[in-house]
Structures are given as C-alpha cells and as structure tokens.
Amino acid sequence: MPSKPNIPCKHPGCAALIPAGMKYCDEHKMLHPEEVRSAYKRGYDARWRKASKAFLQAHPLCVRCMEEGKYMRATVVDHIKPHRGDPKLFWDEGNWQSLCKKCHDQKTMMEDRYQEYTY
C-alpha cells in the first residue's frame, strides 16, 4: 500500500521535507512548542470543557454572525486575543466570545496565517 508523500516543514523559509502528519522538522520543532503539544497539554482539558459549555449556555449565539444580522448557534468558545500559552489570558472570561465553527475557523486561519514568530 502506498504511503503519503513527505511535505515541507511549516516553519517560514524552511524547505526540509518531513513525514505527512508532522508540522515541523526536528530543527524547528522546538521553536513552536504550542503547536506541537496536544490540546490536553495546552489546557483544553475537562476543566475547559466544563467552563466552555457553561459559557456557551450563557452566550448561545455567534457574535460575528449577529454583527451581520444573522442568528447562528455558537458551538465554539474563542479567545479574542490568542493566549499563546498564557494561563491568565486563557482563563480570562473577558477574553472569550461565542462563535459558530465557520466564524471560528476563519478567525483562527487569519491569525495563524500572519502569526509573528519570536526567537
């Protein structure tokens, strides 16, 4: 059975080929610890699931869709300002908003596409 072809490392400017399913080559893996760790290790555990479920019950509509005059059920609790591993920002409910999956995916794609890396 054929295997998937290798893909380029996702670090800006790196052309190293890595196995499909990985994001970064061994050289750049250490520069992106938040993207390599599992969701559980990044804080999205049972405590988060309980808190986000309660937040969605209190705020059931997508904030972005409501701005456009649409009423769409929210399914994701989004961090308005990306926490990037900061636990204080992660748990700050003032930094949370309810979004539908479509709006959350669009917002996250835009943030991650132009993310500034610090070394």
N, C-alpha and C positions, 0 to 999 in steps of 0.2 A: 504494500500500500504506500503510495507516495506521501511524503511529508511536506509540510508547508515550507515555502522558501524563507530564507533569512530576510530580515527587514533592517533598515538603517536605525541607528541609535537616535532617540528623540532629542538628545541634547543639541542645542543650536550649533551648527557648524561641524558636527561630528558625522563622518561618513562610515564609521565602523558598522559591520553587519553583525546582527545578533539573532538568536533564535526567535521565531514568532512567539508572541505571548509575553515577551520581556519588553521593557521600555528603554532601558539604558544599558550601555556596555559596562564592563567592570570598572573602567577608568572613571566614568561619570556617575555611577550608581550612588556614590557617597555624597554627591552634590545635590541629590534630590531625595532626601530621606522621607519626606512626607508622601511622595508619590509611590514609593516602593513598599511602604508598610501597609499592612492590611487595614481595612476600615475599623475593625475592632481595636487595633492598636492605636489608631488615630483618635479614638474617643467615641466612636459610634457603637456603643455597647447597649446593654439593657437599660441603663440609666437614661441614655439619649433617646432610645425608642419610647420610653415612658414619657419623658418630657416633651418630645416632639408630637406624640399622639395627643397629649393634653393641649398643646399649643394649637394644633390643627382643629381640635374640637372648639376651642375658643375663637379661632380665626379660620372659618371654613372656606372662604373664597380667595381665589388667586388675586393678589394685589395688582399685578401687571395687567391682567385681563380686565379688572374693574376700572383701571385708568383708561382703557379703550372702550368702556361702556358695555363690556361683556360680563356675564356672570358664570364663572367656571369654578368647579370644585377644586380646591387646593389639595394636593397629595404629598407635597414636599415642604419641609421647613428649611429655608435657605438662610445662610449667613449673609447679610447685606454686605458687610466688609469681610472678605475672606480671613479666616482666623489663622491660617498657616501654622497651626500647632500651638497657638497661644490659648491656654485653658481659660483665662479670664474673658477673652473675646469669644471663645467657643460657647461659654455658658451664659453670656450676657443676653437676656431676652430682648433687650432694646436693639440688638443686632440681628434679630430674627425676623423673617417675613414668610408668609404663606404663599406658595407658588404652585401652579399646576406643573406637571412634569415637562411639558413643552417649553414653558417660560423658563423653568429652572435649567433645562439643558441648553437653551440659547444663552442665558446669562453666564453659565459656567464656561461654555465654549469661548465666549468673548473674553472672559477674564483669563482663562488659561492660555489662550492664543497669544496674548500680549503680556504674559507674565514676565516681570523683571527678575532676573536671577542675580543673587549676590554671592560672592565667593570670598 
